[in-house]
C-alpha cells in the first residue's frame, strides 16, 4: 500500500528551497529533514504542493513571486537598539550588512531571523522578512517516508 501525503502527515524528505540568488535550504547532500504538515514548518503554499504525493516522489515546483513566503512587508524592517542587542546576545558582536541574526520569539519557544540592512552607532536595522519573501521560489522535494 502506498503512502500519500495528507494534512497532518509526518514526512521524511530531502528538500531544496531556492530563490533567484540560489539555494537557501538544501538537504540533498546531508541527512534528510523530518517534519509534520500543518505545524508551520513549511509555508501553506508549499504544503499544498505536497498533498497527494506518494512516498518516493521526486518533484520540483516553481512558486510564483510572493506565493511561498508572502510579499515583502516594509513594516518588517525595524531598528533595534544596540543596548537591547547586547542584552540578548554577545555585547561585542559586530553587525555587518547582510548578516543574519537569530532572535528568540517573545514567548521564548521559537526563533526567528533578521538580516542586517543598515547600522549606526546606536542601533541596527533588521529586515525580518523571509529572505525569499516577494521572490519566485523553486521548491524541490524527494519524499523518503510518509507516515
N, C-alpha and C positions, 0 to 999 in steps of 0.2 A: 504494500500500500504506500502510495507516495504521500509525502507530507507537503502541504501547501501553506503559504503564509496567510494567516488571518489576523484580525486585530487581536492583540494580546499574545501573539506568538513569541516564543523565545528563540532567538536566532544566533547561530554561529556563522560568521561570514567574513569574507575579505571585502573591504570596500575602499573606494578612492573617491575623493571629492576634489575637483579641480576647477579653478576659475581661469580667466584669461591669462593670468600670470603664472599658471602652473598648479601643481598639486598643493593642497592644504593638508589633506589627510590621505595617507596611502598605507594600508596594512598588508598589501600583497607580498612585500618582501619580508614581512615579520610574522608574528603569530596572529591568528585571526581574532576579530573582535567578537564579543558576545553582548547582545543587548535585547531588551524586551520592547516590543512595539507598544505604543501608547503611553510611554513614560517620559517622552520629551527628549530622548537621546538623539533621535533623528527628527528633522522637521516634518510636519504633516505632509508636505508635498513629496518628500522622499518616501515616507511610509506608504503613501498612496501608490507609488510606483512599485513597491514590493508586494502589494496584495495579490494573492493568487499565483505568485511564482512558486515553482516546485523546487524542492531540495535539489541541489546540483546545478541549478540555473546559473549561467554567467551572462550578465546583461549590462549594457551601458545605456544610460538615459541622458538626454540633453534637456536640461530645465531652462526655460527662458529667464531672462534677467528679472530678478526680483521674486521669482516664484519660490525658490528653495529657502531663502532667508529673509524675504521681505525687501522692501525698498530701503535705501539709506535714510536714516532719520536724523536730521540736523540736531534735534534735541538730545540725541545720544552722544553728542560731543560735550564734555564737561571739564571745567577746570577743577583740579584737586590741589588743595594747599600742600606745599611740601611738608609742613608740620604734621599734617594728617598722614601723609605717606610715610614719614619717619616713624610714626607710632605703629603703623600697620606692618611695616617691613624693616628693611635694613636702612638705618639713618644715613649711611654713607653711600647708598646706591646712587649712581649717576643715571639719569634718564635721558636717552637719546631718541630723536625722532625715528619712528619705525619699531622701537622696542615694544614688545607685548608683555604686559604686566597682569598677573592674576590677582583678582580681588575676592575676598570672601563675600558671600551673599549676606544680607542683613541678618538672616536667621543663623548664619554660620554653618549651614548644612552643605552649601554648594560653593562653587567658584564661578567667576565669570572673568572674561579677559577684556582688557582695554589696550589699544595701541596708542603710543605717544605720537601726537601730531604737532605739538608746539610746547616750548618750555620758556619760562622766565625765571627770575630769581626767587620768586615766592610761590610759584605754582607750576603745575604741569597740566597740559590739556590732553585729555584722553578721548579717543573715539571708541565708544562701546558698541558700535555697530559690528555685526559679524563681518569678518574680512570679505566674505562673499556677498554681503547684502547689496542688492541692486545690480548684481552681475549675473551673467549666464553661468550655469554650473554644469559640469559633467559629473554624473554620479554613476560610477561603475561598481558592480556588485557581483560577488560569486557566493552563492548560498551553499554553505557546507552542511549545516544541520538546521532543521526546523522542528521545534517541539511545541 
